[in-house]
């Protein structure tokens, strides 16, 4: 029995489709290079430096913007003397003045952290390569805002305790009702007074308008008449004074009798005041009882008796508020540091003239740790052997044919980064395995090696390749697949797309928070 594998000596329709796909990939790579650009070696532009007390939430390769327009990237973040020292890679055609102000800010409430450069005066001399931005500032973050809100809540509780002590119990409720009733009565009386005298007010304003018009028209004449009237009044007052003097001289005796009557009236008033004082003294016990009742109400509130007293003295309300604020703060911090990436790449296998596709979801809770989930469409996923007997004359020959069909596989890996190297392992294409990645040129180039499917007949599946970033979204992939097996070995060339998705991050963060509450 012999095993015969079919080959394709001529270009089949599938091969023609593969060539067409490869041509499309090359066109896409060319357009990506023209649009995004890929720079190797030393980056273009110039570098600036800036120092912050804290760079919390800011990642390497974060955007640097002026008036909302990206003008550079954060190329390096280092800790020197307990402060964050940032190195900025600026575009060569952008000039940054010496009086520019550097600010760390965020897109929206929980968006991407980036650096904003606020321009200063026009015509300021620009910074040169290697110089530092000396003007920095910071906006209030969520932690400070929550701390302020907590202090405000404490002040509100103190004020409410004071009100409860003064207006607690049934006596306080009756007092509040009386106050509200009095205010309503005063408001009703004012409304009635205004309604009854509305016509008079209107007539008064009308008379004032007419009087003003008369003064404006006949002002000089009225002034002369008023002067004459004033002179006449003065003469009348003088004559009246002379008459009063004469009258007093003639009636001195009667005036003396009037003064005696006033003295008698004052003595009677003193007697009335004494009677009032006596009444107040007799009512003293009632007043003391009122004061004692008020003290009793205050003591009950202080002990937490009654509905209002329990509300004021129960510390659980304050504790629950603090727990809620702490939970919100922790959730916002986790959501801000959590990153999710969606990706797709297609690898063209030259030996089998077929394309292998990968759909990936990368969950990165920390900068040095991530989880990778992939769905793989493998054109050589399933193999099937068929044996046929061929009879030629008196000779019978058995022929075995091997055919392959597409199948879907899945990958679930956990990865840990150590400086420029990443070690990962788990399930690779529905089998156990592991891998090693090494990053070069500021993470723009990745060399990778994978080994999996140890239970396969023959040798395990070994794969080595490289990823080259064309820009923030597109990358090229090339290497050698299954190179340990000569019969399966194939070179490949591919292109991929990867981007960060904020919606997936918030959905996963919200689901994790809901599960944690359960």
TORTOR-615715 format. One record per residue (C-alpha): x, y, z; residue in three letters. Coordinates in steps of 0.5 Angstrom, whole numbers, plus 500, padded with zeros to 3 digits. Each point is the difference from the previous one (the first is absolute). Example, Ala and Ser with C-alpha at 12.3 -4.5 7.8 and 13.67 -1.06 7.14 Angstrom:
<pts>
525491516ALA502507498SER
</pts>
This chain:
<pts>
500500500UNK503507498UNK498507502UNK499505494UNK499507502UNK497504494UNK503507498UNK498505495UNK505501494UNK496505497UNK496507503UNK494498502UNK494504501UNK502500508UNK507502498UNK497506496UNK496502505UNK506500505UNK504504495UNK494505500UNK500501507UNK508501501UNK499505495UNK495504504UNK504499506UNK506503497UNK495506498UNK498501507UNK507500503UNK502505495UNK494505501UNK501499508UNK507502499UNK498506496UNK495502505UNK503498507UNK507499498UNK505495503UNK507503503UNK505496502UNK507501504UNK500507503UNK493504500UNK499506496UNK499507504UNK503502506UNK500498508UNK497505506UNK500498507UNK495502505UNK499498508UNK494499504UNK499498507UNK495494497UNK499497494UNK494495502UNK496497494UNK505503495UNK503494496UNK506500495UNK499502493UNK494505503UNK498505495UNK503508501UNK495505497UNK499507499UNK493503499UNK498493500UNK504498494UNK506495501UNK507502499UNK504495503UNK500494505UNK503498507UNK506496498UNK502498507UNK498501508UNK505499505UNK500501508UNK506505502UNK500503507UNK493497502UNK497504494UNK498498493UNK505502494UNK496500493UNK504500494UNK496503494UNK501498492UNK497506497UNK499501492UNK505504496UNK496505498UNK497502506UNK503506505UNK499500507UNK501507503UNK503500507UNK494503504UNK496494498UNK496497506UNK500492500UNK494497503UNK498493501UNK492499498UNK495494498UNK495500494UNK494500504UNK499497506UNK503493499UNK504501494UNK507500498UNK505503504UNK504505496UNK504507500UNK498506498UNK505506498UNK496507501UNK503505496UNK503507503UNK501507497UNK501500493UNK507501497UNK504496506UNK506497499UNK500492498UNK503495504UNK506496497UNK501493500UNK501497507UNK498506504UNK494499505UNK493503501UNK501504506UNK492502501UNK496495502UNK493499504UNK495495502UNK492500500UNK496497506UNK499493499UNK495495502UNK503498507UNK501508502UNK492501498UNK498494504UNK504502506UNK497507500UNK493497499UNK501496506UNK502506504UNK493504498UNK496494502UNK503500507UNK499508500UNK493498498UNK499495505UNK503505506UNK495505498UNK494495500UNK502498507UNK499507502UNK494501497UNK497493503UNK502503507UNK497506499UNK493497497UNK500493502UNK494497503UNK492502500UNK502506503UNK504502494UNK495498495UNK495504503UNK504506500UNK502499493UNK493499498UNK498507504UNK506503496UNK497498494UNK493502502UNK502507502UNK504501493UNK494498496UNK495505504UNK505505499UNK501499493UNK492500499UNK500506504UNK505504495UNK496497494UNK493503503UNK504506502UNK503501493UNK493498496UNK496505504UNK505506499UNK502498493UNK496506497UNK503505505UNK507498498UNK498501493UNK497507501UNK506502504UNK504498495UNK496504495UNK500506504UNK507499501UNK501500492UNK495506499UNK504504506UNK507499496UNK497502494UNK497506503UNK507502503UNK503499493UNK496505497UNK499505505UNK506499504UNK502507501UNK493503501UNK499495506UNK507502503UNK498507500UNK494499503UNK503495505UNK505505502UNK494505501UNK496495504UNK506498504UNK501508502UNK493500502UNK500494504UNK506503504UNK497506501UNK494496503UNK504496504UNK503506503UNK493503502UNK498493503UNK506500504UNK499507503UNK493498501UNK502494504UNK505504504UNK494504502UNK495494501UNK506497505UNK500506504UNK493501501UNK499493502UNK506498504UNK495497506UNK497495495UNK506497498UNK502499507UNK494496501UNK501496494UNK507498502UNK497497506UNK495496497UNK506497496UNK504498506UNK493497503UNK500496493UNK507497501UNK499498507UNK494496497UNK504497495UNK505497505UNK495497504UNK498496493UNK507498499UNK500497507UNK494496499UNK503497493UNK506498504UNK496497505UNK497496494UNK506498497UNK503497507UNK494496501UNK500497493UNK508498501UNK498492501UNK497500494UNK506503496UNK505495504UNK495494497UNK501503493UNK508500501UNK500493503UNK496497494UNK505503495UNK506497504UNK496493500UNK499501493UNK508501499UNK502494504UNK495495496UNK503503494UNK507499502UNK499493503UNK497498493UNK493499502UNK494501496UNK500500492UNK504506499UNK505499506UNK501493496UNK501503494UNK506505502UNK503495505UNK501494496UNK507500497UNK498494495UNK497506495UNK507503500UNK504493500UNK496498494UNK501506496UNK508499501UNK499493498UNK496503494UNK505505498UNK506495501UNK497495495UNK499505495UNK507502501UNK503493499UNK495499494UNK503506496UNK507498502UNK499493497UNK496502494UNK506506498UNK505495501UNK497494496UNK501500492UNK497495495UNK502499493UNK497497494UNK504498494UNK500496494UNK505497496UNK501495493UNK506496499UNK501497493UNK503493500UNK504500493UNK501492501UNK492499500UNK498506496UNK495501506UNK499506505UNK499499507UNK496505504UNK501502507UNK494504504UNK503503507UNK498503506UNK506503505UNK498501507UNK505504504UNK499502507UNK507502501UNK506503496UNK504493501UNK494495500UNK495498495UNK495495498UNK499498492UNK494497497UNK500498493UNK496496495UNK504497494UNK497498494UNK505494497UNK500498493UNK504494502UNK496498507UNK497493498UNK503495496UNK497494497UNK503494497UNK497495495UNK502494498UNK498497493UNK502494496UNK502500493UNK500494496UNK505500493UNK499493497UNK502495505UNK503505505UNK497504505UNK503506503UNK497504507UNK501507499UNK499505506UNK497507499UNK501506505UNK495505500UNK499506505UNK494505501UNK499506504UNK499501507UNK499505506UNK505499506UNK501505506UNK506503504UNK499502507UNK507502503UNK503504506UNK506504499UNK505504505UNK505505498UNK507501502UNK503506497UNK500499493UNK499492500UNK493497501UNK499493502UNK493497499UNK496493500UNK493497500UNK496497495UNK503501492UNK496498495UNK495496504UNK507496503UNK504501506UNK507505498UNK504506502UNK503505497UNK506506500UNK500507497UNK505505500UNK499507499UNK505505496UNK500507497UNK495503506UNK495494499UNK500501492UNK503494499UNK498493503UNK504493499UNK496494502UNK500493501UNK495495502UNK500492501UNK493496501UNK496494498UNK505495503UNK495494500UNK501501492UNK503494496UNK507502498UNK502506503UNK497506504UNK498506496UNK505505501UNK499507497UNK505506499UNK499507497UNK500508501UNK495505501UNK501507497UNK496506502UNK498505494UNK497505504UNK495500507UNK495495496UNK503496495UNK506495500UNK503495495UNK502492502UNK505495497UNK503494502UNK501492500UNK494496502UNK501493502UNK507500499UNK502494504UNK496495495UNK503500493UNK493498497UNK496505503UNK505506500UNK498506497UNK502508499UNK494505501UNK499507499UNK494504504UNK497507502UNK496502506UNK496505503UNK500501508UNK497506503UNK497502507UNK493499502UNK497505505UNK493497500UNK503493501UNK504502506UNK494503504UNK495494498UNK505496503UNK501504506UNK493501501UNK499493500UNK506498505UNK497505505UNK493497500UNK503493501UNK504503506UNK494503503UNK496493499UNK
</pts>
